[in-house]
């Protein structure tokens, strides 16, 4: 797992993720920050609609989440909310260690425009610390169009 293989929009599956209350679960995360010489930043994904989360596509900085509609177009088969309330910061060494222990697997990537929209929504969210905002990105540049 090199710095070039992990970037904003990368979907990870974390086996045995430990929550603050001591419980563990297998969870999906999306990388929202992969700046050179900084820690990675990831947000947890959930398919449970609760606490006023609406199934409206896009970001809700006031609510602290980003909604990705189900159907698989953007990786997730079910409606999924990315929650900004407790982003996970990981060093490259921690990420590599988890990968080597089969604790984290790369499962896919979101489209660049969706990854950028998630980061932009987080920048507007008052619940995201200024420090975590410095870890967001870098923005994914659109691929140049090729002529036939």
N, C-alpha and C positions, 0 to 999 in steps of 0.2 A: 504494500500500500504506500504509494509515493504521494508527494504533495500534488502532482499533476493528476492523479486519479481521483482525488477527492476535491469537490468544489461545491459551490452553492447549487442546490437542487439535487444533490446526490442523496439517494434514499438508502438508509442503513437499517438492517434488522439487528437489534441488540437482544441477544439471548440472556435471560436472567438479569435484566436491568433492575437495579436496587433503588426503590423509592425512598424518600426521606423517612417514611414511617416504618422502614425495615422490610416491607413486603417486596417481592420480586415478581417480575412478569416479562414475557417476551414482547418487545415493543418496537415499532417502527419510529425512526427519527429522520429528519431532513436536515442536511447541512445547510446553514445559512451564512456561515462565515468560514473562509479559508484564505485568509490573508497571509502573504509570505512573512515568515519569522514571527507569527503570532499563533495563539492557540486556535483550534477549530471551535466552532459554535454550532450546536445542533438543537432543534426543537422537537418535542415529542408529538407524535401523531395519535389521534384517537378517532374512532368511528362512532363514539357515543355522543349523541346530541343531548346536551343538558345545560343547565345554568344559563338559559337564554340564548344559547347558540342557535342561530337560524341556518337553514340549508341554502343560504344565498351565496353564490360563487364570489370569491374575492376576499378582500381583507376587511377586518373590523378592528381598527386600532383602539377604539374605545373599549371593546370587549376583550381585547388581547388575544385575538385568534385570526387565522386565515382559513377559509373554507375551500376545499378542492372537491368538486362534484365527483361522484362515483361513476363507474362505467369503464374505467381503465384508460381513458384518453390521457390522463395525467397520472399514470401508474396505479392509483388506488382503485380497486373494484367497487368499494363502498364510499359513500360520502365520508369525507375525512376532514377533521379540523386539526390544524397545527397550532399548538398552544404556546404562547410566548411567556407564560408566567414563571417558568423555571427552566431557562435554557441551560443546556449542558455544555460546559467548556472542557475540551480535551486537548492535551498536548499531542504532538505527533507521536511521541513515545507511548503514551497511553493508548492511542488509537491503534498503533501497530501491535502492542501487547495484546489488546483485546482481539484483534484480527488473528494473531498467531494462536490464540487459545480458542478460536472459533466462537468467540463471544460476540463479534460483530462481523456481519457480512454485507457487502455492497449488493443491493438488490436492483437498483435501477437509477434513472435520472429523470427529474422533471424537465419540462421544456424551459429553455432559457428565459423566456418572457415571464413564465410563472415564478421561477426562482427569483428573478429581479423584483417582481411584484410583492413576493413574501418579504424580502429584505426591506423594500420601501415601506411596506405596512409596519414592520417592526420599528423602523426609524420614527414613525409617527406615534407609536404607542408609549404612553407615559409610564407604563409599568415596566418597560425595558430600561435597564440602567444605561447611563451615558457610556460607561465602560463597555458593556456588551454591544452597544451601537457602534463602537469603534472596531469591533471584530467582524461586523457584517460585510458581506461581499467577498471578493470584488464582483462588480456587475458583469454579467455574461453578455458578450458582444454578439449581435446577430451574425450568422454565417453569411459570407458574401454569396450573392446569387451567381450561379454559373450559367454561362450562355450555352444554348444547345448546339 
